[in-house]
Amino acid sequence: MKSSPIHYSRRHDVDWLRVLAFISLIFYHIGMFYVHDWGWHVKSAYQSVFLQNIMLMFNQWRMPLIFFISGLALAMVEPKISSPTLVKIRFTRIFVPLILGMILIVPPQTYHEAIQNYAYLGNYFEFWLEYINPSTQLLPAMHHEPIGLLTWNHLWYLIYLWVYTLIYVMFKPVLQWLADVTRSLSASTSSIWLIPVLLLTTYLVFLRPYYPRTNALFGDWYNHALYFTIFILGYFAAKSPTIWQRIIDARRIWAGFALIGFMGIMAAHNGWIDIPENDPLVQIQNKLWRAANMWSWLLMVVGFGGAYLNKPSATLSYLNQAILPWYILHQTIIIVIAMALSAFALGGMLESGLLTISTFAVCAILYEIIRRFKPLRFVFGMKPG
């Protein structure tokens, strides 16, 4: 017999986790400008090898966490709105900002990438006219076929979330049935950890070597397996109060696993331990370790968030509205300011400090402008207000 639906009260920890996840993403992208030997759109003259160790702490679980939170949020809103209403809301608040962002917000990133990496000499307006022309012949090495220079860059999360929403709507009855089954199970702490870890390990073994990450939507099968699974796991977790509470109660266990996992990742990255590339068993063990590290960090963050962040505040109310415009704007702001600062040869410490402060300041200022004008609110996926 189908169980009765859960009626959710506002979970402020989910709002806080969403805000903090996207703020950490801004810091991460600032770090990408400086981290040594990791490709990005543009790079600083002041690159750090040590920064890799800090970035490694975040890069395996930062996006899975965002998709997990997206699944949590979907489950909580499900009883309140119909599927057609959800699609309509997601179209105006996700898909439209994505398309307008590709045309209006992302181009300066591609422009500066063309200057730094391909010695492009034209002005911005000339470049933008070529950028919005899918048939352009300019800079073929930068093309994203079949749309030429057009790209979503950091906004790829929006198109993935849009597609996952459509898949959810198509299979909603099946997912609700599975959620009911999950809710009826007496999940143990070990199964909450082990089952997803084995699933994620399978993706690393059988998909990652053949489908490297592209964020291009089509053909990005490893990313889809990873992110859609995490998205649905978030949905199931919210549908089972028992599982969600167990994640919170076991937060110190997840923290211990996360610490051990990160120590292993660091040891492998810095060559403190030898991982033979031609030994299949060792490679599988390495992938199991990475999957365990990813899932442990995610559970730890969700668990501690549920324990300590489920409380309202005026700051949260403000940031909850601001974070989507900040996300849409931040990478373009980082790159434009970074390229301007690089002309002054300020040194790595001063330049990175100014870049960080300026990025958040400009995001905040532009948001204050955006939230006051309905057309801009529409462009940046905000409610009409």
C-alpha positions in Angstrom: 0.0 0.0 0.0 1.3 3.4 -0.9 2.4 5.4 2.1 1.1 8.9 2.7 3.1 11.8 1.4 5.5 13.7 3.7 4.7 17.3 4.4 7.9 19.2 4.8 8.5 22.3 7.0 11.1 24.7 5.8 14.6 23.1 6.1 16.9 26.0 6.7 19.9 23.7 6.6 19.2 22.9 3.0 19.1 26.6 2.2 22.3 27.2 4.1 24.0 24.2 2.4 22.9 25.5 -1.1 24.3 29.0 -0.3 27.6 27.7 1.2 28.1 25.3 -1.7 27.8 28.0 -4.3 30.0 30.4 -2.3 32.7 27.7 -2.1 32.3 27.3 -5.8 33.2 31.0 -6.2 36.3 30.5 -4.1 37.2 27.4 -6.1 37.0 29.2 -9.4 39.2 32.0 -8.1 41.6 29.2 -7.1 41.5 27.8 -10.6 43.1 31.0 -11.9 46.1 30.3 -9.7 46.5 26.5 -9.3 49.4 25.1 -11.2 49.0 22.6 -14.0 45.2 22.5 -13.9 43.7 23.8 -17.1 41.2 26.7 -17.0 40.0 29.4 -19.4 42.8 31.8 -18.3 45.7 31.5 -15.9 47.6 33.8 -13.7 51.4 34.4 -14.0 51.5 33.5 -10.3 50.7 29.8 -10.1 50.9 27.6 -7.0 51.7 23.9 -6.8 50.7 23.8 -3.1 47.3 25.2 -4.0 46.6 21.8 -5.6 46.5 20.2 -2.2 43.8 22.6 -1.0 41.8 22.3 -4.2 41.9 18.5 -4.0 39.9 18.8 -0.7 37.0 20.2 -2.6 37.1 19.2 -6.2 35.8 15.6 -5.9 32.7 16.4 -3.9 31.8 20.1 -4.5 29.5 19.5 -7.5 28.1 16.2 -6.2 27.1 18.1 -3.1 25.2 20.7 -5.2 23.3 18.0 -7.1 22.5 16.2 -3.8 21.1 19.4 -2.4 19.1 19.8 -5.7 17.6 16.4 -5.1 16.8 17.2 -1.5 15.1 20.5 -2.6 13.1 18.7 -5.3 11.7 16.2 -2.9 10.7 18.9 -0.5 8.9 21.0 -3.1 7.2 18.0 -4.8 4.1 17.8 -2.6 3.5 21.6 -3.1 3.4 21.9 -6.9 2.4 19.8 -9.9 4.8 18.6 -12.6 3.6 21.1 -15.2 4.1 23.9 -12.7 7.6 22.6 -11.8 8.6 22.5 -15.5 7.3 26.0 -16.0 9.2 27.3 -13.0 12.4 25.5 -13.9 12.1 26.8 -17.5 11.9 30.4 -16.4 14.3 30.2 -13.5 16.9 27.8 -15.0 16.6 27.4 -18.8 16.0 31.0 -19.7 18.8 32.3 -17.5 21.1 29.7 -19.1 20.3 30.9 -22.6 20.5 34.5 -21.8 23.7 33.9 -19.8 25.3 32.2 -22.7 24.6 35.2 -24.9 25.2 38.1 -22.4 27.2 36.9 -19.4 29.6 34.2 -20.6 31.1 36.0 -23.7 33.8 38.0 -21.8 35.2 34.7 -20.5 35.6 33.4 -24.0 37.0 36.7 -25.2 39.8 36.8 -22.6 40.5 33.1 -23.3 40.9 33.9 -27.0 43.3 36.8 -26.1 45.5 34.8 -23.7 45.5 31.5 -25.5 45.1 32.4 -29.1 46.5 35.9 -29.3 43.1 37.4 -30.6 43.5 41.1 -31.4 40.0 42.2 -32.2 37.8 44.3 -29.9 35.1 42.9 -27.7 32.2 44.0 -29.9 33.8 42.4 -32.9 34.3 39.2 -31.0 30.8 39.1 -29.6 29.3 39.4 -33.1 31.3 36.3 -34.1 30.5 34.6 -30.8 26.7 34.7 -31.3 27.0 33.5 -34.9 26.9 29.7 -34.8 28.4 29.6 -38.4 31.4 31.7 -37.4 34.8 30.8 -38.8 36.7 32.7 -36.1 39.0 30.6 -33.9 38.0 27.1 -34.9 40.1 25.6 -32.1 37.6 27.1 -29.6 34.5 25.9 -31.3 31.8 23.8 -29.6 30.1 22.1 -32.6 27.5 22.7 -33.9 27.2 26.1 -32.2 30.6 27.6 -32.9 32.0 29.7 -30.1 28.8 29.7 -28.1 29.3 28.0 -24.8 27.7 27.7 -21.3 31.1 27.4 -19.5 30.4 27.5 -15.7 26.6 27.5 -16.3 26.6 23.9 -17.3 25.0 23.0 -14.0 21.8 24.8 -15.2 21.4 22.7 -18.3 22.1 19.5 -16.4 19.6 20.4 -13.7 17.0 21.3 -16.4 17.5 17.9 -18.2 17.4 16.0 -14.9 14.2 17.8 -14.0 12.6 16.6 -17.3 13.8 13.1 -16.6 12.3 13.3 -13.1 8.9 14.4 -14.5 8.9 11.6 -17.1 9.6 8.9 -14.5 8.0 10.6 -11.5 5.6 7.6 -10.7 8.5 5.2 -10.7 10.7 7.4 -8.6 7.9 8.0 -6.1 7.4 4.2 -5.9 11.1 3.7 -5.3 11.1 6.5 -2.7 8.3 4.7 -0.9 10.3 1.4 -1.0 13.3 3.3 0.3 11.3 4.9 3.1 10.0 1.5 4.2 13.5 0.0 4.5 15.4 0.1 7.8 18.6 1.5 6.4 21.7 1.0 8.5 24.6 3.5 8.8 26.8 1.0 6.9 24.3 0.6 4.0 23.9 4.4 3.7 27.6 4.6 3.1 28.5 1.3 1.4 25.8 1.0 -1.3 26.4 4.5 -2.9 30.2 4.0 -2.6 30.0 0.7 -4.6 27.8 2.3 -7.2 30.1 5.3 -7.6 33.1 3.0 -7.8 31.4 1.1 -10.7 31.0 4.4 -12.6 34.7 5.2 -12.0 35.8 1.8 -13.2 33.5 1.3 -16.2 32.6 4.8 -17.4 35.3 7.4 -16.4 38.1 5.9 -18.5 36.0 5.9 -21.7 33.9 9.1 -21.1 36.1 11.8 -19.5 34.3 14.8 -18.0 33.3 17.4 -20.6 30.3 19.2 -19.1 29.0 19.3 -22.7 25.7 17.4 -21.9 25.9 15.1 -24.9 28.2 12.1 -24.6 29.1 13.1 -21.0 28.1 9.7 -19.7 30.3 9.5 -16.6 29.2 12.8 -15.4 25.5 12.0 -16.0 25.8 8.6 -14.2 27.5 10.4 -11.2 25.4 13.5 -11.0 22.0 12.0 -11.8 22.6 9.2 -9.3 23.6 11.8 -6.6 20.6 13.9 -7.5 18.3 10.9 -7.1 20.0 9.9 -3.8 19.3 13.3 -2.5 15.7 13.0 -3.5 15.4 9.6 -1.8 17.2 10.9 1.3 14.6 13.7 1.7 11.8 11.2 1.2 13.0 9.1 4.1 13.1 11.0 7.3 14.8 8.0 8.9 17.7 8.0 6.5 18.1 11.8 6.6 18.2 11.7 10.4 20.7 8.9 10.3 23.0 10.9 8.0 22.9 13.7 10.6 23.4 11.4 13.6 26.4 9.7 12.0 28.1 12.9 11.0 31.2 12.2 13.1 31.6 8.8 11.5 31.4 10.4 8.0 34.0 13.0 9.2 36.4 10.2 10.2 35.9 8.5 6.9 36.4 11.8 5.1 39.6 12.6 6.9 41.0 9.1 6.2 39.9 9.4 2.6 41.5 12.7 2.1 44.8 11.5 3.6 44.9 8.8 1.0 44.1 11.2 -1.8 46.9 13.4 -0.7 49.3 10.5 -0.4 48.5 9.4 -3.9 48.7 12.9 -5.4 52.0 13.8 -3.8 53.6 10.4 -4.6 53.9 9.3 -1.0 52.5 5.9 -2.0 53.0 4.1 -5.3 49.9 3.2 -7.3 51.0 1.1 -10.3 49.0 2.1 -13.4 49.3 -1.4 -15.0 47.8 -3.3 -12.0 44.1 -3.5 -12.5 43.3 -4.6 -8.9 45.2 -1.7 -7.4 43.5 0.7 -9.8 40.1 -0.6 -8.7 41.1 -0.2 -5.1 42.2 3.4 -5.9 38.8 4.1 -7.5 37.0 2.6 -4.5 39.0 4.9 -2.2 38.1 8.0 -4.3 34.4 7.0 -4.4 34.5 6.5 -0.6 36.2 9.9 -0.1 33.7 11.7 -2.3 30.6 10.2 -0.6 32.0 10.6 2.9 32.7 14.3 2.5 29.2 14.8 1.0 27.5 12.9 3.9 29.7 14.8 6.5 28.7 18.2 5.1 25.0 17.3 4.9 25.2 15.8 8.4 26.8 18.7 10.1 24.6 21.1 8.2 21.5 19.3 9.4 22.8 19.3 13.0 23.8 23.0 13.2 22.3 25.0 10.3 18.6 24.3 10.5 17.7 27.8 11.8 16.5 30.9 10.0 18.3 34.2 9.8 18.1 37.5 7.9 21.4 36.7 6.4 20.2 33.4 5.0 17.0 35.0 3.6 19.2 37.6 1.8 21.8 35.1 0.5 19.1 32.6 -0.6 17.8 35.1 -3.1 21.2 36.4 -4.1 23.1 33.2 -4.7 21.7 32.3 -8.1 22.6 35.7 -9.6 26.0 35.5 -7.9 26.5 32.1 -9.4 25.5 33.3 -12.9 27.8 36.3 -12.7 30.8 35.2 -10.7 33.1 33.5 -13.2 32.8 36.3 -15.7 33.6 38.8 -12.9 36.6 36.7 -11.8 38.0 36.6 -15.3 37.4 40.2 -16.2 38.9 41.5 -12.9 41.8 38.9 -13.0 42.8 40.1 -16.5 42.7 43.7 -15.5 44.8 43.1 -12.4 47.3 41.0 -14.3 48.5 44.1 -16.1 49.9 45.5 -12.9 52.3 42.7 -11.8 51.1 42.9 -8.2 52.5 39.6 -7.1 50.5 36.5 -6.2 49.4 37.4 -2.7 48.2 40.9 -3.3 46.6 40.1 -6.7 44.7 37.1 -5.3 43.5 39.0 -2.3 42.3 41.9 -4.5 40.6 39.5 -6.9 38.8 37.7 -4.1 37.5 40.9 -2.4 36.6 42.5 -5.8 34.7 39.4 -7.0 32.4 39.2 -4.0 32.0 43.0 -3.9 31.0 43.2 -7.6 28.7 40.3 -7.2 27.0 42.0 -4.3 26.7 45.4 -6.0 25.3 43.9 -9.2 22.8 41.9 -7.3 21.6 45.0 -5.6 20.9 46.4 -9.0 19.4 43.2 -10.4 16.9 42.7 -7.6 15.4 46.2 -8.1 14.4 45.7 -11.8 11.9 43.1 -13.0 13.5 42.6 -16.4 16.9 41.9 -14.7 15.2 39.6 -12.1 13.8 37.6 -15.0 17.2 37.3 -16.8 18.8 36.1 -13.6 16.2 33.5 -12.7 14.7 35.4 -9.7 11.0 35.5 -8.7 9.2 38.6 -10.1 9.2 40.2 -6.6 
